[in-house]
Structures are given as C-alpha cells and as structure tokens.
Amino acid sequence: MSTRTHDVVGIGIGPFNLGLACLSAPLDDVDAVFLDSADGFAWHPGMMIEGATIQVPFLADLVTMADPTSPYSFLSYLKATGRLYPFYIRESFYPLRAEYDAYCRWAAQQLDTLRWGRTVVALETDPHDDDLYLVRAVRTDTGDEEVYRARHVVLGTGTSPVVPAALRGATGPVLHSADYLTHRDHLRTLPSVTVVGSGQSAAEIYRDLLEDVDTHGYRLDWVTRSPRFFPMEYTKLTLEMTSPEYTDHFHSLPHETRQRLGRDQRALYKGISGDLVDDIYDTLYRKSVTGPVPTTLLTDTEVLGVRWDAGAAEHTLRLRHDQLDVEHERRTSAIVLATGYAARVPDFVLGVRERLAWDPTGRFDVARDYSVDGGRGRVFVQNAEDHTHGITAPDLGFGPWRNSSILASVTGREVYPMERRIAFQEFGVPADALRPQAVVEP
C-alpha cells in the first residue's frame, strides 16, 4: 500500500465523476484519483443510435455550469477537434449522443488522475486513523491488489439496468436496451420484436426498428404501462425545478412525500422528446402510404408474465390493459426491455455499513451536501440521491453544481461559485408570507 493520502478517491468514472476529475484537476490543494473497472470511458454504448441526440443543451457538459472558462468544456473539445464552426452552423443546442461520448473520452484523455482497469472490492476505515478510508482495488490486467488511502470518497458507481419482476428469469431472446446495438442486426432477422418501456430509450429503439420493418419483413410492437406516450416536459418554469432551491425544498420534505413526488415526477425526466414522438408518427404515416404498417402500439398495458416456447421460437406475453382490466396474450420472437436504470448500493461499501446513513427502504440517506456518512462529510454519492434530492440527481446540467458542492466540502472553501437562487417561482411558503391569526373563542 502506498503511503500517499489522497484528498479524494472517486469510485466509478461516469460523466459525474469524470466532471469532478475535470474540476479538481486545476486545484493545487486537491490530490484526487479516480478508479473504474472498465478499460476506458464509454457512455451507454448500446444506445449509440446514429443521429440520436442528448436531451440537454451543450452547456450541460462536464464543467461549464461550474466553470465556463474550463479547458474541459464541450466548446473546448469542439475547438480542439476542428468542429466548432460546423457546430455553430448546425444551430442546435443539442449534441449528438455519439458526439457527447466522444467529448467525454477526449476529456478523459487529458487527465492523469484516472485509473482504468481497477475493480474496487472493499471500502474500509484506516485502522490507524478513523478519519481516513482505505479503498481496495484489483487490477484487471494483473490481478494485483492496490490500496488507496483517502480523506474523502465519492461514489459514482452509476445505475444498473432494471428488469421488471414479471420478466426476470425469462429465457429466449430477451435483452435490455443497454445491449441494443450489439443485438440489432440479429433482431432484424426475426419474425417479430416487441419493445417494452415508455421513455426515450424505448422510443429511440422503436423508431430505429420501425425504419426497417418493410425492408426486413418483421412485425414490431411497442408495449407501455403509461396511459399515453408522454412527451418530456420541457417548459421553462418546469425546468426551474432543476435548481438549487427546488433541491433544497425537495430534500426538506418528509420521506413519504418525497416517495410520492418521485413517482409523480418521472415524466419530467423520463418522458420522450416531443420531436421524437412527432418523428415516429411521421414515419408511420409515410410507411402507411403503401399499405398497413406491421406494427401495434399498446398503451396502458402491463406485462404480467412471459413464457418461452423453444419449439416455436417465440415468447407469449401475458398482458393486462389497466383501464379495461382485461388480460390478453401476444406472441413475439424477441423482447427488448427499455425499462430504465436504478441506483444500487455497491457491495464493497458493506464493510463500513455502520458508518453510513440509511433510509427506511435500505437506500442511502443522502444529506443535502451529498454526503452519506451521518454528517462526517467524508463519503459522498453521485446520482444515487433521486429519492432525497429529486429530479436534479440524474440531470447532466446539475452535475457541475453537485461537484462544486462536493469540492467545497473537501477544500473548506467555495472553489467554484455556487448559485443559491435561480428560479423566479417559490417552491414552498415564501419567507414573507403572512400567517393567519389564531381565532380566540370568547
């Protein structure tokens, strides 16, 4: 074990911890290192569908909302790669998804604080100093163990694909959207494909497969529990909810209220781009000119179960229409689950479980400053706090604000100025509100 003590050890290198690495790189008083089991940066490689864009403007890059002058900004990437003027002429705020991935890989290549091929296996307290942590990692190339001593640990281990209970353990061709591109060519050779899900990924996969239904001759279905194909709400007053003050408001609410709001607000960040909804309709209309399109879109329909018939090489989906309370079945050769992702508690933290804060459901009880160690301010999380902080947790544009907060805790000073109030609206009771006078009975 090295005798070196790092100010920050980041575990996982997705966009949020990569942003933290970029923001900490210029700081002379922050010794940081970041570990990941992968060989290099890759952002949702299974969904790099040609032409797909990210759903936030380019300003929501790794650093700009914290430091617009950073050399790790998206605009710096465009300049360095000779793409700034073409992007300017394109006149769209929304980068291509493949372009955003290339930008992140470019930023990663500029940093010497990233350690790829390190699988973290344990997080422990330092037996010689109760304020320090030991991060044990195994090198994937040699199998050797490395130990990193840290004053602060930032967990950016990301989210994992969600498989609905009714489809767990299903055999036959069933894949998650995370692996879509790897299997797309095979899917096109099958008699029928069913997409299950209601968000952007489901819509993108359906649109991608829809283009080739007549060329390859398969039937394409789309099944969603949602009562309709919800477009993502992108009006400006709603966007104010991705703000520090709404995060303050959400965090201050009782646990039960946050749980309810979390369910109610999913359409705010898990809906479908309005442009994509329109494009799907236009594609259906265009293809219908020459005859019926071999596709069925089923809303308000829940998957209750599935059975695989190996002889017929097809699934039978058991479905239920919610409004009608009617069960029915539908056959399909393959199922693509665009059913989202969820944060998980990594096993390696269980060695310090008693030092961490937990909510009634077994998730991290995340403090307002993103720490999870009961007020010590030594262990922080990235994008594992939607149940405590609301819709800003997965928001790329709010990531730099969260990283500014984490660096303020690490350094004891506000390295990057943090906006405290940006919204025109009030999310709670205004401070100057008049309270009703109590009525005194005679």
N, C-alpha and C positions, 0 to 999 in steps of 0.2 A: 504494500500500500504506500502510495506517495504521501509524504509529509505535508504536501501543499493543501491549504484550506481554501476552497472556492467560496466566494460570496454567494454565488447562485449555481446550483446544478439543476438544469432543466431536463425532464424526462419526457421523451417524445418530441419529435420535430415536425409538427404540422404547421399550418400558417400562423397560429397564435404564438407558439414558442419560437418559431422562426422570426416572427416580428420582434419578440423580446430579445432574441440574439442580435438582431439588427440595431435595436435601440440601445442595447447595452454595449455594443462594440466600441463606440467613441468614448466611453466613460473610463477615465483612468483609475477611478476608485472602485470599479466593479470588475471582479475576476469571475467570469462566467464560463461554463462549459455545458454543452447540450448533448444528450445521448439518444440514439434511436437504433432499433434493431435492423431497420432497412439499410440497403446499400446506398441509398441516396433519396433525394426528395421526390415524391410522387403524390399528386393531389387527385384523388378519385380517378385513377387511370381507366377503370372500367366504364366511365361515363364521358370519355373524351369524344363525344359525337361531333362530327365535323359541322362547324357553323354554330354550335351551341355557345351561348354567352353566359357569363356570370350574371347574377341578378342584382348586383350593386354597382354603382359607378366606380370608375378607376381610382377615385380618391380613397376608396375603401381598400387601399393596398396594405402592405405590412407596416408602414410607418407614417404616412403623410398626415393623418389626423392627430398625430402626436408631434411630428416634426416635419413640416413641409419642405425644409431645406436638406433633408436626409439624402445621402448618396444612394440609399437603398430604395428609393421611391420607384413607382411604376414609370413615371416620366423619365427618371434617370436610366431605367432599363431601356426604354424606347430610344432615348438619345444614344446610348452606348451601342445599340444594335442597329442603328440607322433606320428606325421605324417611326420616329417622332412625327415627321411630316405626313407620311401615309395615315397615321392615326388621326392627325389633325384634319386631314381632308375627308376622312371617313365620317366625321361629325357624329360620332356616337360615344356616349359616356361609358358604354358597357363593353369591356374587353371580351374577346373570345375566351372560352374556358381553357382551351389549349394554350392561348397566349398568356393567361394568368398563371398557368402551371409553369410555362417556360420562364416567366418573370421570377417566380419563386425559386426555381432551380438556378437562375442567374444570380439572385441574391445569395443563395446558399453557397455558391462557388466563391463569393467574395469574402467569406467568413472563415476564420481559422479556429473558431470555438465549437464547431460541430464535430461530433464523434459518431460516425455511422458504423453500423455493424456491431452495436453494443446492446445486448439484451439485458435489461435490468431485472434482476432476480430477487433483490431484497432491499428494503429501506430499514435502517436500524439507527438507534441512537448511538453516539460515540460513547463507549464505556468510560472514557477519560474526561469527557466534557458533555454535560447534559444538554447544553445549548446547541450542540453540533449533531449533524446526521452523517451516517455512512451510507453511500449508495453503492451497492454491489452489482456489477455488470459482467456478463460473459461475452467475450469476443466471438462473433460468429465464424470468423476465419480460422482461429487457432484453438478456441475452446478455453483460453486462459481467462482467469478472473481478474478484473480490475476493480479497485475500490476508490471511490471519490469522496472526500470529506467536504461537507457543505454547511455553510451558515443558514442558507435558505434553499428550499427545494420547491420547484414549480412543476406540478404535474400537468403535462399537456399530452396525455395518452390518447386523446381523441375519443371517438364514438365507434360503436360496433353495429353491424347490420342487425336489424330486428326481423325476426321471423314470427309471424302470428302463431298463437298456440295451436290453431286448427291445422296448421301446415307443418308443424315441427315433426321431424321423423319421416316426412313424406319421401317415398322412393321415386325413381324415374327422373325424367328431366325437370328439375326444379332448381332455379338459380336466383340469387339476389341481384339487384341492379348493380351492385358493386362489381360484379363479374360479367356485365352485359356484353361489352365489346369482345371479350375473349370468346364468347359463345355465339355471337351474332350470325356468323356465316352458317353455323350448324342449324340455328333456329330457322333460317330461311329455307332450309331443305325439308322441313317438317310439314305435315298437312295442316297443322293449326297451332297457334300460340295464343296464350291468354296472359295479359298484363294485369297484375293485381296491385292497386295503390291509387292514391288520389293527388299526389303532389307533382312537383316539377319533374322529378325523375321519371315517374310513370308517364307523364305527358310526352316527355322527350323520347322515351323508348317507343311509345305507341306511334308517335309521329315518324320516327325513323323506320319502323317496320311497315307502317302504312304506305310509305312511298313505294314499296316493292311488292305489295300484295298481288297486283296483277302480273308483274314480271315472273314471280316465283310460284304463284298459284296457291298460297296458303290462306286459311281463314284467320282473322285477327280479332280477338275480343279484348275488351277493357272492362274490368270489374272494380268498382269502388264502393266503399261503405258510405261515402259522402252523398248527401241528397242531391247534389249537383256538382258540376266541375267548377270548384271555387277558384276564381282568379285571386292572385295575391293582392292584398290591399296595399296600394302604393300612393295614397293621397298624402299630402304634406302634413296635415295635422295628425294623421296616424303615424307618420314617420317620426314625429316628435316623441313617440314612445321609446324610440331608440336613443334615449337621452340620459344623462346622469340623474336628473331629478325624477324621471319616471322609475329608474332603477332604485333610487332611494325610497320612493313611495312603495314599490312592489316589495322590496326587502322588509319594510316595516309592517307589512300585513301579517295577520295570523297564518299559521301553516295551512289550515283548512281553506282559507280564502285564496291563498296562492295556488293550492292544488286545483281549485275550481277555475281560477283565471287561466292557469296554464292550459287546461283543456279548451276553454273558450277562445283563447287567442292563437290557437295553432294556425288558423288561416292567415294570420298576419305575416307569418314567415314560412309556412308550409304549403301555401297555395301555388297556383300555376300562373306564370307570366300571361298577362292578358293578350299580348301579341302572339304567344304560342297557341293559346286557345283559338284565336281567330285563324291562325295558320292551319291548325288541324281542320277546322270547319271548311276553310277554302280548299284544302287538299281533298277532303271528302266530296265536296261539290264538284271539283274538277274531275275526279275519277268517276263520279256518277254519270257523267255525260254519256259514256259508252255502255252503261248498264249498272245494275246493282253492285255496290261495293261489298266484298265478302268480309264484313265486319259487324260487330254488335257492341254497343256501349251500354253497360249496365250500371246505373247509379242506384244508391240507396240499397245496395246488395252486399251482404256479408258472406264471407266464405266460412261455412260451418265445419267442413271436413273435406278430405280427398282420399280416394283410393286409386291405386295404380294397377292396371291390367297389363301384365307383361306380354301376354299373347297378342292383344290388340295394339299394344304400344301406345296406350293413351290413358290419361287421367280422367276420372269422373269427379267433378267438383260438386259438392253439395252446397247449395246457396240458399240464402233466405232474403226475401225482399222485406225490408223493415216496415214500410207504410202499409203494405197489404198483409203482412205476417203470413207469407206464403213461401214454403220451401220448394225448391226445384233443383234439377241437376243439369249439368252441361259438361260435355266431353271436350278434351283438348289434348294435344300431343305434348305440349311443354308449358310450363308456368314460369313467368318472370315476376319476382316479388320486388316491387318498388315500394317497399313498406318502411323505408326510413332507417334511421340510426338512433341509438340511445347511448348516453354516457354510462360507463360501468366503473365500478371500483376495482382497480387493478389488484391482483393477489399480492403483489410484492409489498403493499402497504400494511398488510395484516400484522406484520411484526411490530408495528408501532400503533396498532389499533387503539390502545387505551389512551394515547396522546391526542387522538383526533376526535373531532366533534361529529356526531351523527344525528340525523333527524329520525322521526318515528318509523319511517319506512326503510331505514338502513342505508340511506344515501348520505353523502357529505352534508353536514350542516354548515353552509358556507357563510362566513361573516361578510359584512359589507365590503371589507378590503380584500376579499377573495381568499382569505386565509381559512384553513380548516383545522387548526390545531388549538382551538379553545382559547383564542386571544393571545397566544405567544407570538404570532406573526412570523412564523418560520416556514410553514408549509402552505403553499398556495395552489389553486387549481385554475385551469383554463378550459372554458366551455364544458364545465361539469356542474353548472350552477343555474340552469334554466328554472329549476324548482324554487330557487331562493332569490334570483335576480331578474327573472323574466326573459323577455324576448331579446335582450341585449346579449345574452350568453353566446348564441351561435353567430351573432352578427359580425361579419368581417370588418365593417366600418367602426364598430365599437371596440374591436380588439386592441388598437393602439391606446385607447383611453384606459382599458384594464391594465395593459402593460405599463403605462405611465404610473398607475396606482401601485402596482407591484414594485416598480423601481423606487417609488417614493418610500415604500416600507423598507426596502432593502438598504437604501442610502441614508434615510432620515431627512431627506430634502426633496423638494419637488423639482426633479431634473427637467422634466417636460411639463410646462404649464397645463393644468387640468381645468377644463371648463366645469363650472359648478351648476350653471343655469343657462340653458339654451332655448327652452321652449316658451312659447307665448302663453300656453294654457297652464292651468293649475290641475294637478292630479289628485290633490287631497283638499282639505279645508284650508282656505287662504289664511295666512297668519293674521291678517287684519279683519277677519270675519267677525261680525257681531254675534254674540251668543244670546239666545233667548233668555229673558229673565225668568227666574223661577216664580211661579204663582203661589202666593201665600194665602191659604184658605183662612177666611175670617173665623 
